[in-house]
Amino acid sequence: MIILKILRRAEWDAFSAKGETNGAPVDLADGYIHFSTPEQAAETAAKHFAGAPDLILVGVDPQALGDALKWEPSRGGALFPHLYRALRMADVLWHRPLPLGPDGHIFPKDTQ
């Protein structure tokens, strides 16, 4: 299993330069870093990043995050992964562009 984080280019660039991030403004406001499962990610992109170009999709192994990762109810009662510590570059398995197509963001087929 993998969990996904969507970042704007500037957020990814800052994360890459520093080696860790506490997330986007919404993450900072909520006190944890929001992730989605591959099944939840398209809806997350449509709801929070509609029309946003130049996004980066980040894949993370949830097992590597240990007890700092909590699965909590969110949209429609579904359990979403929330990270209660900084995300470190060492936690990242891969990152890829998340292009914007005519019908929304185009997710890579191998995000499972």
PyRosetta script that sets phi, psi and omega in degrees:
from pyrosetta import init, pose_from_sequence

init()
pose = pose_from_sequence("MIILKILRRAEWDAFSAKGETNGAPVDLADGYIHFSTPEQAAETAAKHFAGAPDLILVGVDPQALGDALKWEPSRGGALFPHLYRALRMADVLWHRPLPLGPDGHIFPKDTQ")
pose.set_psi(1, 152.4)
pose.set_omega(1, 178.4)
pose.set_phi(2, -137.7)
pose.set_psi(2, 151.6)
pose.set_omega(2, 171.3)
pose.set_phi(3, -117.9)
pose.set_psi(3, 156.9)
pose.set_omega(3, -171.3)
pose.set_phi(4, -124.1)
pose.set_psi(4, 143.2)
pose.set_omega(4, 173.8)
pose.set_phi(5, -125.1)
pose.set_psi(5, 132.3)
pose.set_omega(5, 176.2)
pose.set_phi(6, -102.3)
pose.set_psi(6, 126.6)
pose.set_omega(6, 179.3)
pose.set_phi(7, -125.8)
pose.set_psi(7, 146.5)
pose.set_omega(7, 170.2)
pose.set_phi(8, -73.0)
pose.set_psi(8, 155.8)
pose.set_omega(8, -176.7)
pose.set_phi(9, -53.1)
pose.set_psi(9, -45.4)
pose.set_omega(9, -178.9)
pose.set_phi(10, -63.3)
pose.set_psi(10, -37.1)
pose.set_omega(10, 177.5)
pose.set_phi(11, -66.4)
pose.set_psi(11, -42.3)
pose.set_omega(11, 177.8)
pose.set_phi(12, -64.1)
pose.set_psi(12, -43.8)
pose.set_omega(12, -179.5)
pose.set_phi(13, -60.7)
pose.set_psi(13, -42.7)
pose.set_omega(13, 178.7)
pose.set_phi(14, -66.1)
pose.set_psi(14, -41.6)
pose.set_omega(14, 177.0)
pose.set_phi(15, -60.7)
pose.set_psi(15, -47.4)
pose.set_omega(15, 179.8)
pose.set_phi(16, -60.4)
pose.set_psi(16, -42.2)
pose.set_omega(16, -177.6)
pose.set_phi(17, -69.7)
pose.set_psi(17, -40.1)
pose.set_omega(17, -175.5)
pose.set_phi(18, -86.8)
pose.set_psi(18, -28.8)
pose.set_omega(18, -178.4)
pose.set_phi(19, 91.9)
pose.set_psi(19, -4.4)
pose.set_omega(19, 175.1)
pose.set_phi(20, -159.4)
pose.set_psi(20, 162.1)
pose.set_omega(20, 179.1)
pose.set_phi(21, -148.0)
pose.set_psi(21, 149.4)
pose.set_omega(21, 170.7)
pose.set_phi(22, -98.0)
pose.set_psi(22, 7.3)
pose.set_omega(22, 173.4)
pose.set_phi(23, 100.6)
pose.set_psi(23, -170.4)
pose.set_omega(23, -179.7)
pose.set_phi(24, -80.9)
pose.set_psi(24, 172.2)
pose.set_omega(24, 179.2)
pose.set_phi(25, -52.4)
pose.set_psi(25, -39.0)
pose.set_omega(25, 179.0)
pose.set_phi(26, -64.8)
pose.set_psi(26, -36.1)
pose.set_omega(26, 177.7)
pose.set_phi(27, -65.9)
pose.set_psi(27, -45.4)
pose.set_omega(27, 179.2)
pose.set_phi(28, -60.9)
pose.set_psi(28, -42.0)
pose.set_omega(28, -179.9)
pose.set_phi(29, -65.4)
pose.set_psi(29, -37.4)
pose.set_omega(29, -176.3)
pose.set_phi(30, -87.1)
pose.set_psi(30, -16.7)
pose.set_omega(30, 177.8)
pose.set_phi(31, 86.8)
pose.set_psi(31, 12.8)
pose.set_omega(31, 176.2)
pose.set_phi(32, -158.0)
pose.set_psi(32, 163.1)
pose.set_omega(32, 179.5)
pose.set_phi(33, -94.1)
pose.set_psi(33, 123.7)
pose.set_omega(33, 179.5)
pose.set_phi(34, -78.3)
pose.set_psi(34, 133.0)
pose.set_omega(34, 170.9)
pose.set_phi(35, -125.4)
pose.set_psi(35, 169.1)
pose.set_omega(35, 173.3)
pose.set_phi(36, -133.5)
pose.set_psi(36, 155.9)
pose.set_omega(36, 169.2)
pose.set_phi(37, -79.7)
pose.set_psi(37, 165.8)
pose.set_omega(37, 176.3)
pose.set_phi(38, -56.8)
pose.set_psi(38, -33.2)
pose.set_omega(38, 179.5)
pose.set_phi(39, -72.0)
pose.set_psi(39, -26.5)
pose.set_omega(39, -177.8)
pose.set_phi(40, -93.0)
pose.set_psi(40, -17.9)
pose.set_omega(40, -168.0)
pose.set_phi(41, -64.1)
pose.set_psi(41, -39.7)
pose.set_omega(41, -178.7)
pose.set_phi(42, -63.5)
pose.set_psi(42, -41.0)
pose.set_omega(42, 178.2)
pose.set_phi(43, -67.1)
pose.set_psi(43, -38.5)
pose.set_omega(43, 175.9)
pose.set_phi(44, -60.1)
pose.set_psi(44, -46.1)
pose.set_omega(44, 179.5)
pose.set_phi(45, -61.6)
pose.set_psi(45, -44.3)
pose.set_omega(45, -178.9)
pose.set_phi(46, -65.0)
pose.set_psi(46, -38.6)
pose.set_omega(46, -176.5)
pose.set_phi(47, -77.1)
pose.set_psi(47, -42.6)
pose.set_omega(47, -171.4)
pose.set_phi(48, -106.9)
pose.set_psi(48, -14.2)
pose.set_omega(48, -175.6)
pose.set_phi(49, -132.1)
pose.set_psi(49, 22.8)
pose.set_omega(49, -177.3)
pose.set_phi(50, -53.6)
pose.set_psi(50, 124.9)
pose.set_omega(50, 177.7)
pose.set_phi(51, 75.8)
pose.set_psi(51, 0.8)
pose.set_omega(51, -177.8)
pose.set_phi(52, -80.6)
pose.set_psi(52, 123.0)
pose.set_omega(52, 176.8)
pose.set_phi(53, -87.4)
pose.set_psi(53, 171.1)
pose.set_omega(53, 169.5)
pose.set_phi(54, 58.2)
pose.set_psi(54, 48.8)
pose.set_omega(54, 176.3)
pose.set_phi(55, -96.9)
pose.set_psi(55, 157.9)
pose.set_omega(55, 177.4)
pose.set_phi(56, -120.9)
pose.set_psi(56, 130.8)
pose.set_omega(56, 176.6)
pose.set_phi(57, -99.9)
pose.set_psi(57, 126.8)
pose.set_omega(57, -176.1)
pose.set_phi(58, -115.2)
pose.set_psi(58, 128.8)
pose.set_omega(58, 177.9)
pose.set_phi(59, -103.0)
pose.set_psi(59, 133.2)
pose.set_omega(59, -176.8)
pose.set_phi(60, -134.7)
pose.set_psi(60, 141.3)
pose.set_omega(60, 174.4)
pose.set_phi(61, -81.7)
pose.set_psi(61, 115.3)
pose.set_omega(61, -176.8)
pose.set_phi(62, -64.0)
pose.set_psi(62, -29.5)
pose.set_omega(62, 179.9)
pose.set_phi(63, -62.6)
pose.set_psi(63, -32.8)
pose.set_omega(63, -177.4)
pose.set_phi(64, -71.5)
pose.set_psi(64, -14.8)
pose.set_omega(64, -176.7)
pose.set_phi(65, -87.9)
pose.set_psi(65, -10.7)
pose.set_omega(65, 175.6)
pose.set_phi(66, 61.7)
pose.set_psi(66, -147.4)
pose.set_omega(66, -175.3)
pose.set_phi(67, -71.3)
pose.set_psi(67, -10.9)
pose.set_omega(67, 179.1)
pose.set_phi(68, -73.3)
pose.set_psi(68, -14.0)
pose.set_omega(68, 178.3)
pose.set_phi(69, -96.4)
pose.set_psi(69, 124.5)
pose.set_omega(69, 178.9)
pose.set_phi(70, -119.8)
pose.set_psi(70, 139.5)
pose.set_omega(70, 175.5)
pose.set_phi(71, -98.9)
pose.set_psi(71, 113.2)
pose.set_omega(71, -172.8)
pose.set_phi(72, -128.5)
pose.set_psi(72, 148.2)
pose.set_omega(72, 179.8)
pose.set_phi(73, -65.9)
pose.set_psi(73, 139.9)
pose.set_omega(73, 177.5)
pose.set_phi(74, -143.8)
pose.set_psi(74, -129.3)
pose.set_omega(74, -176.7)
pose.set_phi(75, -44.2)
pose.set_psi(75, 117.2)
pose.set_omega(75, 175.6)
pose.set_phi(76, 63.4)
pose.set_psi(76, 18.4)
pose.set_omega(76, -179.8)
pose.set_phi(77, 83.6)
pose.set_psi(77, -2.4)
pose.set_omega(77, 178.8)
pose.set_phi(78, -67.1)
pose.set_psi(78, 147.1)
pose.set_omega(78, 177.2)
pose.set_phi(79, -81.2)
pose.set_psi(79, 127.9)
pose.set_omega(79, 178.4)
pose.set_phi(80, -118.8)
pose.set_psi(80, 145.9)
pose.set_omega(80, 176.9)
pose.set_phi(81, -80.5)
pose.set_psi(81, 129.7)
pose.set_omega(81, 179.3)
pose.set_phi(82, -126.6)
pose.set_psi(82, 128.7)
pose.set_omega(82, -177.9)
pose.set_phi(83, -100.9)
pose.set_psi(83, 123.3)
pose.set_omega(83, -178.5)
pose.set_phi(84, -102.7)
pose.set_psi(84, 49.5)
pose.set_omega(84, 171.0)
pose.set_phi(85, -166.9)
pose.set_psi(85, 173.3)
pose.set_omega(85, 176.9)
pose.set_phi(86, -65.1)
pose.set_psi(86, 145.3)
pose.set_omega(86, 171.3)
pose.set_phi(87, -86.4)
pose.set_psi(87, 128.1)
pose.set_omega(87, -178.3)
pose.set_phi(88, -104.7)
pose.set_psi(88, 150.2)
pose.set_omega(88, 178.8)
pose.set_phi(89, -57.3)
pose.set_psi(89, -32.7)
pose.set_omega(89, 178.1)
pose.set_phi(90, -64.0)
pose.set_psi(90, -19.9)
pose.set_omega(90, 178.7)
pose.set_phi(91, -78.9)
pose.set_psi(91, -19.7)
pose.set_omega(91, -172.5)
pose.set_phi(92, -80.5)
pose.set_psi(92, 124.6)
pose.set_omega(92, 175.3)
pose.set_phi(93, -81.6)
pose.set_psi(93, -40.6)
pose.set_omega(93, -179.6)
pose.set_phi(94, -162.1)
pose.set_psi(94, 163.8)
pose.set_omega(94, 171.3)
pose.set_phi(95, -142.2)
pose.set_psi(95, 146.9)
pose.set_omega(95, -178.1)
pose.set_phi(96, -146.1)
pose.set_psi(96, 153.1)
pose.set_omega(96, 172.1)
pose.set_phi(97, -62.6)
pose.set_psi(97, 147.1)
pose.set_omega(97, 175.0)
pose.set_phi(98, -117.5)
pose.set_psi(98, 86.5)
pose.set_omega(98, -173.4)
pose.set_phi(99, -69.0)
pose.set_psi(99, 153.9)
pose.set_omega(99, 177.5)
pose.set_phi(100, -98.7)
pose.set_psi(100, 120.3)
pose.set_omega(100, 177.5)
pose.set_phi(101, -103.6)
pose.set_psi(101, -177.5)
pose.set_omega(101, -178.2)
pose.set_phi(102, -65.1)
pose.set_psi(102, -22.8)
pose.set_omega(102, -178.2)
pose.set_phi(103, -114.0)
pose.set_psi(103, 19.4)
pose.set_omega(103, -179.2)
pose.set_phi(104, 121.0)
pose.set_psi(104, -170.3)
pose.set_omega(104, -177.7)
pose.set_phi(105, -74.6)
pose.set_psi(105, 146.5)
pose.set_omega(105, -176.3)
pose.set_phi(106, -106.2)
pose.set_psi(106, 107.7)
pose.set_omega(106, -178.2)
pose.set_phi(107, -84.9)
pose.set_psi(107, 141.6)
pose.set_omega(107, 175.3)
pose.set_phi(108, -62.5)
pose.set_psi(108, 146.4)
pose.set_omega(108, -177.0)
pose.set_phi(109, -71.7)
pose.set_psi(109, -20.8)
pose.set_omega(109, -174.0)
pose.set_phi(110, -100.7)
pose.set_psi(110, 39.9)
pose.set_omega(110, -179.5)
pose.set_phi(111, -91.6)
pose.set_psi(111, 2.2)
pose.set_omega(111, -178.3)
pose.set_phi(112, -79.4)
pose.dump_pdb("model.pdb")
